[in-house]
Structure formats: C-alpha cells, structure tokens
Amino acid sequence: MQIEEARHNMIECQIRPWNVVSDDVLTLLQQIPREFFVPSEYKELSFADMEIPLGHGECMMAPKIEAHALQCLDIHPGERVLEVGTGSGYLTACLAWLSGDITSIEQ
C-alpha cells in the first residue's frame, strides 16, 4: 500500500468515524508525515489503529486518539503550548503546527 493511500485510509476509516471534523486537525494529519516519527521497526504500522511502542514503557497513541485530543484542545495560531512528555515528537509537531509556539519537555 502506498504511503498517501495509507494516510488517507487512516483519516477516513479511523479518524473521521471518531467524529474528528476540525479542518485544521484533518489538514495537519495530511501535512505532517507520521511515519517519520515511528521507530524504524514499526514503520509499516505508522497508520494502524494501534499504539506503537517507543521503548522505556512509552508508546505513541493510536492516530484516532491523537486526532481527537488535538481537536478537543482547540489550539489556535499564536497560543503558547506546554507539552509534558515529548514521546516520539509527532504530537509535538502537530501542536507546533497548530500553535506556532510550543515548549515540550521530557522527564
């Protein structure tokens, strides 16, 4: 399966059914390459409806959870965001895309 087709299917089959309708969130999911933030051994699962292990007991959330959280946060350009727990950096990139001003710390 091609990357763009997999990304499209993730959005249409996982994220929209979770009532994620924010144009900003749906656009960023198209723009930010989630597969760049997934550990190499799990690249083929970048768009799967599952948590992806990151090591040290951490994992990336399933795409629908990330998208729903981003929609609920309702972040606007210029707002300042503090993220505690950077993880893979994917959600950090999404928050930065929405706000333009993020500080992320990892414990």
Secondary structure as UniProt FT lines:
FT   HELIX           3..9
FT   HELIX           10..15
FT   HELIX           16..18
FT   HELIX           23..31
FT   HELIX           34..37
FT   HELIX           40..45
FT   TURN            46..47
FT   STRAND          52..55
FT   TURN            56..57
FT   STRAND          58..60
FT   HELIX           63..73
FT   TURN            77..78
FT   STRAND          80..84
FT   TURN            87..88
FT   HELIX           90..99
FT   STRAND          101..105
//
